[in-house]
Amino acid sequence: MAAPASYHEEEALGKAYDARLMRRLLTYLRPYRLQVAGAILLLMGASALEIVGPWLTQQVIDRAIPEADRSLLTTLTLAYVAATLGGFVLQYAQGILTTWLGQGVMYDLRMEIFRKLQRHDLRFYDKNPVGRLMTRITNDVETLNELFSSGLVSVFGDIFTLVFIVGAMLYMDWTLALAAFSVLPLVFWAAFLFRARIRDAYRDIRKRLARLNSFLHERITGIRTVQLFNREPADQKEHERLNEDYLQAHLRSITYYALFFPVIEFFTALALALIIWVGGWQITSGAVTVGVVAAFLQYARRFFRPIQDLSEKYNLLQGAMASSERIFQLLDGEIDIVDPEDPVDLPPETRGEIEFRDVSFAYGETEDGEPDWVLREMSFRVAPGEKVAIVGHTGAGKSTLINLLMRFYEPQQGEILLDGVPIRRLRIRDLRERIGLVLQDVFLFSQDVAYNIRLGEEGIDDDRVQAAAERVGAAGLIGRLEEGYEQPLGERGTSLSVGERQLLSFARALAFDPAILVLDEATSSVDSQVEETIERATDELLQGRTSLVIAHRLSTVQNADRILVLHHGRLREQGDHDELLAAEGLYARLHELQFARAVG
């Protein structure tokens, strides 16, 4: 089923030209001021040479040929060739310079967007699909590249050419110039209609492309479900419909272009006919020479070419305005979780004490506008070196505790402390480098095994990578790979099993040697053999290291120093395994249910 149109509302275009956005775009040219000035000078030179050829033609016809002056004819011919070659060289240099300029600006812009995306908290990514963000940093940036490379600077060339040719025509003969300019109202009328039609067609193309991309992204990533439920024929039919809509939108734009350029060519021919007619009358009366009329015929053809270019650049401009608006909206978005203005510096040796004080948190709101609390008045303390397990039904708030501890989100109420310091007072980097987090859903990059353990950290050498892999029992797995630690893993590590990916995530966490280790249901998706390997490694490694273990299977946390039992976002019970069983409360019921399932 097609995505609802409201999902693609952001694709609608704003104004074709926005002075505020343009001024901001121009700020990206500041580091390249000299290059811009050079490109404009090259354009001025090339535009000036545009008027040389027709003038030389006039001189040949009116002077060299009637006077039979072969020397002058040769000189004028060589000058014509030189002017043509000079224009070619200047245009080539200008093209190289503006293309380099556009690429430089795009490099800066992509770096700025990526830096901003890295600093955003997870709440931002909850609201913005990955596909939309990828479009910003690829398609929208590429649209701006076209503006800077072939639009923004080169438009000066079209303007210079028009000004120089108009000046030359008026200087040579104002009567013939007015005859040529008499068709301009018709040209402007055609350009106005073209811009209005192509604007609508461009909007339709953008919307339909977004819908098609959304459909393809969902069906390719969800191909297992599609094939499992035999949805291939239905999805093929829906793809055909979306593809047809996209095709028709493109065909409409092609139709407008196919009409516009012949119309401009017709008006150009009309201007040439008027020049021949008016010029012919003037020649017969002796008011102008044949050479002047011949020069005007060349000027007229060169005059209408930049008008066509400017009409095309209008389409480029409106696309750039839409893309820049979306990019600047992304860049201007506030980052909720930032470093404090006066951060507290923790000592190099972290004790690992964690404390939650009356913490309440909600991801969103209820229909009444009230916070939809996931955690309520959560308070507990984890002593340095203590192993604390967190258990509870699905949705009890276990993973949310970890999200708040890592400052992926901020609590609405209360505070969290590390070694007695509120984590809001710590630099985000200082906080996170002291905590090793192993998630249930492991993300591996497409690079090799060693990179996925050290994640590009230069301070972690090969010996440390191998030591971490050996301590978690991953060395055997890596040894079986064809290229060992240099084996590329493919997208998301799909060449490995769930258990193998989990072992590498343990090696990754241990290679960074954190003071605090957090396991978020890290063994819930692995088989018993791999789980036993992981448990043997972690039991040894957790000695003397503060650890939080979120677990679904209670059998994995029975040896914890203390167990916290969460229920509907509140801390209901805490104690060790034997104490909680003896209390015959929530933990005892959870244990009984899991034991009954295991026996069954």
C-alpha positions in Angstrom: 0.0 0.0 0.0 1.3 3.4 -0.9 2.6 5.7 1.9 0.1 8.4 2.7 0.6 11.7 1.0 1.0 13.6 4.3 4.3 11.7 4.8 5.7 13.5 1.8 4.5 17.0 2.6 8.1 18.2 3.1 8.7 17.7 -0.6 6.3 20.6 -1.4 8.3 23.6 -2.7 8.2 27.0 -1.1 9.0 30.2 -3.0 11.0 29.9 -6.2 13.3 32.5 -4.8 13.9 33.4 -1.2 16.3 36.2 -0.5 16.9 35.1 3.0 17.9 31.6 1.9 20.1 32.9 -0.9 22.0 35.2 1.5 22.7 32.3 3.7 23.8 30.1 0.8 26.2 32.9 -0.3 27.9 32.7 3.0 29.4 29.3 2.0 31.3 31.1 -0.8 33.2 33.3 1.7 36.2 30.9 2.0 36.3 30.9 -1.9 36.1 34.6 -2.5 39.2 34.7 -4.8 37.9 31.8 -6.8 34.5 33.4 -7.3 36.2 36.7 -8.3 38.3 34.8 -10.8 35.3 32.9 -12.3 33.4 36.2 -12.7 36.4 37.8 -14.5 36.7 34.8 -16.8 33.0 35.1 -17.5 33.3 38.8 -18.3 36.1 38.1 -20.7 34.2 35.3 -22.4 31.1 37.5 -22.7 33.2 40.4 -24.1 34.6 38.1 -26.8 31.0 37.2 -27.8 30.6 40.6 -29.4 33.9 40.5 -31.3 33.0 37.9 -34.0 30.0 39.8 -35.4 31.9 43.0 -35.5 34.8 41.4 -37.3 32.2 40.0 -39.8 30.9 43.5 -40.4 34.4 44.8 -41.0 35.1 42.0 -43.5 31.9 42.6 -45.5 32.0 46.4 -45.4 35.8 47.0 -45.7 38.0 44.1 -46.6 35.9 42.7 -49.5 34.8 46.0 -51.1 38.4 47.4 -50.9 39.9 44.0 -52.1 42.3 44.3 -49.2 43.6 40.8 -48.8 46.0 41.7 -46.0 43.1 43.2 -44.0 40.9 40.2 -44.8 43.7 37.8 -43.5 44.1 39.9 -40.4 40.4 40.0 -39.6 40.1 36.3 -40.3 42.9 35.5 -37.9 41.4 37.8 -35.3 38.1 35.9 -35.7 39.8 32.6 -35.1 41.7 34.1 -32.1 38.5 35.4 -30.6 36.8 32.1 -31.0 39.8 30.2 -29.4 40.0 32.8 -26.6 36.4 32.4 -25.8 36.8 28.6 -25.7 39.8 28.8 -23.4 38.1 31.3 -21.0 34.9 29.1 -20.9 36.9 26.0 -20.3 38.9 27.7 -17.4 35.6 29.1 -16.0 34.0 25.7 -16.1 36.8 24.0 -14.3 36.9 26.8 -11.7 33.2 26.8 -11.0 33.0 23.0 -10.8 35.9 23.0 -8.4 34.2 25.8 -6.4 30.9 23.8 -6.3 32.6 20.7 -5.1 34.4 22.7 -2.4 31.2 24.2 -1.1 29.5 20.8 -1.1 32.4 19.2 0.8 32.0 21.9 3.5 28.2 21.5 3.6 28.3 17.7 3.8 30.8 17.9 6.7 28.6 20.4 8.5 25.5 18.3 8.1 27.3 15.1 9.3 28.8 16.9 12.3 25.3 18.0 13.2 23.8 14.5 12.8 26.4 13.0 15.0 25.6 15.4 17.8 21.8 14.9 17.8 20.3 12.8 20.5 18.2 9.6 19.9 14.9 11.5 20.3 15.8 13.3 17.1 16.3 10.0 15.3 13.0 8.7 16.7 11.2 11.5 14.7 13.3 11.5 11.5 13.5 8.4 9.3 16.9 7.5 8.1 15.9 7.7 4.5 14.9 11.3 4.9 18.2 12.2 6.5 20.1 10.4 3.7 18.2 12.5 1.2 19.4 15.6 2.9 23.1 14.8 2.8 23.0 13.3 -0.8 20.2 14.5 -3.1 19.6 17.9 -1.6 23.3 18.6 -1.3 23.8 17.5 -4.9 21.1 19.9 -6.0 23.0 22.8 -4.4 26.1 21.5 -6.1 24.5 22.1 -9.4 23.5 25.6 -8.3 27.1 26.6 -7.3 28.8 24.7 -10.2 26.6 25.7 -13.1 24.0 28.2 -11.9 25.0 30.8 -9.4 28.2 32.0 -11.0 27.5 31.2 -14.6 24.3 33.3 -14.5 26.6 36.3 -14.4 28.0 35.1 -17.8 24.5 35.1 -19.3 23.8 38.6 -17.9 27.2 39.9 -19.1 26.6 38.5 -22.5 23.1 40.1 -22.7 24.5 43.5 -21.6 27.4 43.5 -24.0 25.3 42.4 -27.0 22.6 44.9 -26.2 25.2 47.6 -26.0 26.9 46.6 -29.2 23.6 46.4 -31.1 22.5 49.8 -29.9 25.8 51.3 -30.7 25.9 49.8 -34.2 22.3 50.7 -35.2 19.5 51.5 -32.7 16.8 51.0 -35.4 17.8 47.5 -36.1 18.3 46.8 -32.4 14.7 47.9 -31.7 13.4 45.6 -34.5 15.3 42.7 -32.9 14.0 43.6 -29.4 10.4 43.8 -30.5 9.9 40.1 -30.0 11.1 40.2 -26.4 7.6 40.6 -24.9 6.6 37.3 -26.7 9.8 35.6 -25.3 9.1 36.8 -21.8 5.5 35.6 -22.0 6.6 32.1 -23.2 9.3 32.0 -20.4 6.6 33.0 -17.8 4.3 30.2 -18.9 7.2 27.7 -19.0 8.3 28.6 -15.5 4.8 28.1 -14.1 4.3 24.8 -15.8 7.7 23.4 -15.1 7.4 24.4 -11.4 4.3 22.2 -11.0 5.9 19.4 -12.9 9.0 19.6 -10.8 6.9 19.4 -7.6 5.1 16.3 -8.9 8.4 14.7 -9.8 9.8 15.3 -6.3 6.7 13.9 -4.6 6.4 10.9 -6.7 10.1 10.1 -6.4 9.8 10.3 -2.6 6.9 7.9 -2.6 8.7 5.5 -4.9 11.9 5.6 -2.8 9.9 5.0 0.4 8.1 2.0 -1.2 11.4 0.5 -2.4 13.2 1.1 0.9 10.4 -0.7 2.8 10.1 -3.6 0.4 13.8 -4.3 0.0 14.6 -4.1 3.8 11.5 -6.2 4.5 12.1 -8.7 1.7 11.9 -11.7 4.1 8.4 -10.8 5.1 7.3 -10.1 1.5 8.5 -13.5 0.4 7.2 -15.3 3.5 3.6 -14.1 2.8 3.8 -14.4 -1.0 3.3 -10.6 -1.5 5.5 -10.4 -4.6 2.6 -10.1 -7.1 0.8 -7.5 -5.0 3.9 -5.5 -4.4 4.8 -5.7 -8.1 1.5 -4.2 -9.0 1.9 -1.4 -6.5 5.4 -0.7 -7.7 4.1 -0.5 -11.2 1.5 2.1 -10.2 4.1 4.2 -8.4 6.5 3.9 -11.2 3.9 4.9 -13.8 3.1 8.0 -11.7 6.7 8.9 -11.6 7.1 8.3 -15.4 4.1 10.5 -16.2 5.4 13.3 -14.1 8.7 13.2 -16.0 7.0 13.0 -19.3 5.0 16.2 -18.5 8.3 18.0 -17.7 9.8 16.7 -20.9 6.8 17.9 -22.9 7.2 21.4 -21.5 10.9 21.5 -22.4 10.1 20.1 -25.8 7.7 22.9 -26.4 9.6 25.8 -24.8 12.9 25.5 -26.8 11.2 25.3 -30.3 9.1 28.3 -29.3 12.2 30.3 -28.4 13.8 29.2 -31.6 10.7 30.4 -33.5 10.9 33.8 -31.8 14.6 33.9 -32.6 13.8 33.2 -36.3 11.1 35.9 -36.1 13.7 38.4 -34.8 16.1 37.4 -37.6 13.3 37.8 -40.2 12.6 41.3 -38.8 16.3 42.2 -39.0 16.4 41.0 -42.6 13.3 42.9 -43.5 14.1 46.2 -41.7 17.8 45.9 -42.6 16.9 45.2 -46.3 14.8 48.4 -46.4 17.6 50.4 -44.8 20.2 48.9 -47.2 18.2 49.9 -50.2 17.9 53.4 -48.8 21.6 53.6 -47.9 21.0 53.9 -44.2 23.1 50.8 -43.2 25.5 48.5 -44.9 25.3 44.8 -45.7 28.0 44.1 -43.1 25.9 45.7 -40.3 22.9 43.6 -41.1 25.1 40.5 -41.2 26.5 41.4 -37.8 23.0 41.9 -36.4 22.0 38.4 -37.6 24.8 37.0 -35.5 24.2 39.2 -32.6 20.5 38.3 -32.5 21.2 34.5 -32.4 23.7 35.0 -29.6 21.3 37.3 -27.8 18.5 34.7 -27.4 20.8 31.9 -26.3 21.4 33.3 -22.7 17.7 34.0 -22.4 17.1 30.2 -22.9 19.8 29.5 -20.3 18.3 31.9 -17.8 14.9 30.1 -18.1 16.6 26.8 -17.5 18.4 28.2 -14.5 15.1 29.3 -13.0 14.2 25.6 -12.6 17.7 24.9 -11.1 17.1 27.9 -8.7 13.8 26.7 -7.4 15.1 23.2 -6.8 18.1 24.8 -4.9 15.7 26.9 -2.8 13.7 23.9 -1.8 16.8 21.8 -1.0 18.4 24.6 0.9 15.3 25.2 3.0 15.3 21.5 4.0 19.0 21.5 4.7 18.9 24.6 6.8 15.9 23.3 8.7 18.1 20.3 9.6 21.1 22.5 10.5 19.0 24.9 12.6 17.4 22.1 14.6 18.2 22.5 18.3 20.4 19.8 20.0 18.7 18.9 23.3 21.6 17.1 24.9 24.8 19.1 24.9 27.9 19.5 27.1 27.5 21.8 30.1 29.0 25.3 30.0 31.1 24.6 33.1 31.8 20.8 33.0 33.1 18.9 36.0 36.4 17.0 35.3 36.3 13.4 36.7 39.5 11.9 37.9 41.2 9.4 35.5 40.3 6.5 37.9 36.5 6.2 37.9 35.1 4.5 41.0 31.9 3.4 39.2 29.3 4.5 41.7 25.9 5.1 40.0 22.9 6.7 41.6 19.3 7.4 40.4 17.5 10.1 42.4 13.7 10.3 41.9 14.1 9.9 38.1 10.9 10.1 36.0 10.9 9.9 32.3 8.4 9.9 29.4 9.1 9.4 25.7 5.9 11.1 24.7 2.5 12.3 25.8 -0.9 10.8 26.3 -3.9 12.0 24.3 -4.7 14.4 27.1 -1.3 16.1 26.7 0.1 14.6 29.9 3.5 12.8 30.0 3.2 9.1 29.2 5.5 8.0 32.0 7.9 5.1 31.4 9.8 5.6 34.7 8.3 7.1 37.8 10.3 8.3 40.8 13.1 5.8 40.2 15.7 5.8 43.0 18.5 3.4 43.7 22.3 3.3 44.2 24.9 1.0 42.7 28.1 0.8 44.7 31.5 0.7 43.1 32.3 -2.9 41.8 28.7 -4.1 42.5 27.0 -6.3 40.0 23.3 -5.3 39.8 20.7 -7.0 37.7 17.5 -5.3 36.4 14.5 -7.5 35.6 10.9 -7.0 34.9 8.2 -7.6 32.3 8.5 -6.2 28.8 7.9 -2.4 28.9 8.8 -2.1 32.6 11.4 0.5 31.8 14.6 -1.6 32.0 16.3 -0.4 28.8 15.1 3.2 29.4 17.3 3.2 32.5 20.3 2.6 30.3 19.3 5.2 27.8 19.1 7.8 30.6 22.4 6.7 32.1 24.2 7.1 28.7 22.4 10.4 28.2 20.8 9.3 25.0 17.7 10.9 26.6 17.2 13.4 29.4 14.8 12.7 32.3 12.0 15.1 32.9 12.4 14.9 36.6 15.2 13.9 39.0 18.9 13.4 38.3 21.5 10.6 37.7 24.9 10.7 39.4 28.2 9.1 38.5 30.7 9.1 41.4 28.6 11.6 43.1 28.5 14.1 40.2 25.3 14.7 38.2 25.9 13.4 34.7 24.4 16.7 33.3 27.6 18.4 34.7 29.9 16.0 32.8 31.0 16.2 29.2 29.1 13.6 27.1 32.4 12.1 25.9 33.8 11.8 29.4 30.6 10.0 30.5 30.3 7.6 27.7 34.0 6.6 27.5 33.6 5.3 31.1 30.7 3.0 30.3 30.8 -0.1 28.0 27.4 -1.0 26.6 26.5 -4.3 25.0 23.1 -4.4 23.4 20.9 -7.2 22.4 20.7 -6.0 18.8 24.4 -5.7 17.8 25.4 -3.3 15.1 28.5 -4.2 13.1 30.0 -2.1 10.4 30.9 -3.5 6.9 34.6 -3.2 7.6 36.8 -5.9 8.9 36.7 -7.7 12.3 39.5 -5.6 13.8 37.8 -2.4 12.9 34.6 -3.6 14.5 36.4 -4.2 17.8 38.4 -1.0 17.9 36.0 1.2 15.9 38.9 3.1 14.5 40.3 4.1 17.9 44.0 4.6 17.3 44.9 4.0 21.0 43.7 0.3 20.7 46.5 -1.6 19.0 46.3 -5.1 17.4 47.5 -6.8 20.6 44.7 -5.2 22.6 42.2 -6.2 20.0 43.3 -9.8 20.0 43.5 -9.9 23.8 39.9 -8.7 24.1 38.7 -11.3 21.6 40.5 -14.1 23.5 39.0 -13.1 26.8 35.5 -13.3 25.6 36.1 -16.5 23.6 35.8 -14.9 20.2 39.4 -15.9 19.1 38.2 -19.3 17.8 35.5 -17.8 15.8 37.9 -15.2 14.2 40.5 -17.9 13.6 37.9 -19.8 11.4 37.4 -16.8 9.2 39.3 -16.9 5.9 41.1 -13.6 6.5 41.0 -13.6 10.3 40.9 -10.1 11.9 41.1 -8.6 8.4 37.9 -10.4 7.2 35.2 -7.9 6.0 31.9 -8.6 7.6 29.5 -7.2 5.1 26.6 -4.9 5.8 25.5 -5.1 9.5 27.7 -8.2 9.9 25.2 -10.4 8.1 27.9 -13.0 7.4 27.9 -13.9 11.1 25.3 -15.6 13.3 23.6 -13.7 16.1 25.8 -15.4 18.7 29.0 -14.6 16.8 28.0 -11.0 16.4 27.3 -10.8 20.1 30.8 -12.2 20.9 32.4 -9.4 18.8 30.3 -6.8 20.6 31.7 -8.1 23.9 35.2 -7.9 22.6 34.5 -4.4 21.4 33.3 -3.3 24.9 36.2 -4.9 26.7 38.8 -3.5 24.3 37.8 0.0 25.4 38.3 -1.2 29.0 35.3 0.8 30.6 35.0 1.3 34.3 31.3 0.4 34.1 29.9 -2.5 32.0 26.2 -2.5 31.0 24.6 -5.6 29.4 21.2 -4.9 27.9 19.8 -8.5 27.4 23.0 -9.3 25.7 22.6 -13.0 25.9 18.9 -13.3 25.2 19.4 -14.1 21.5 22.2 -16.6 21.6 22.3 -20.3 22.0 23.2 -22.0 25.3 26.8 -22.9 24.1 27.6 -19.3 23.2 25.8 -18.0 26.3 28.0 -20.3 28.4 31.1 -18.9 26.7 30.0 -15.3 27.3 29.1 -16.0 30.9 32.4 -17.6 31.7 34.2 -14.6 30.3 32.0 -11.9 31.9 32.1 -13.6 35.4 35.8 -13.1 35.4 35.9 -9.7 33.8 33.1 -8.2 36.0 35.2 -8.7 39.2 36.0 -5.3 40.5 34.0 -3.5 37.8 30.6 -1.9 38.3 28.1 -3.7 36.1 24.4 -3.4 35.3 22.8 -6.4 33.7 19.4 -6.2 32.1 18.1 -9.7 31.7 14.9 -11.4 30.5 16.0 -14.9 31.6 16.3 -14.9 35.3 18.7 -17.9 35.2 21.4 -15.5 34.0 21.3 -13.1 37.0 21.0 -15.4 39.9 24.6 -14.7 41.0 24.1 -10.9 40.9 25.0 -9.0 44.1 21.6 -7.3 43.9 18.5 -7.6 41.7 16.2 -4.7 41.0 12.6 -5.7 40.0 10.8 -3.1 37.9 7.0 -3.1 37.3 5.2 -0.4 35.3 8.1 2.0 35.5 8.5 1.7 39.3 11.1 0.0 41.4 9.0 -2.6 43.3 11.6 -5.0 44.8 15.3 -5.3 45.3 17.6 -7.8 47.0 19.6 -10.9 46.0 18.1 -14.0 44.4 17.4 -15.9 47.6 15.9 -12.9 49.4 13.5 -12.1 46.5 12.4 -15.7 46.3 11.7 -15.8 50.0 9.7 -12.6 49.7 7.2 -14.3 47.4 6.6 -11.1 45.4 6.9 -10.1 41.8 10.3 -11.7 41.3 9.1 -15.0 42.7 6.2 -15.0 40.3 8.5 -14.2 37.4 10.8 -17.0 38.4 7.9 -19.4 38.8 6.5 -18.6 35.3 9.9 -19.0 33.6 10.6 -22.2 35.5 7.2 -23.6 34.5 7.9 -22.7 30.8 11.3 -24.3 30.9 9.9 -27.5 32.4 7.0 -27.5 29.9 
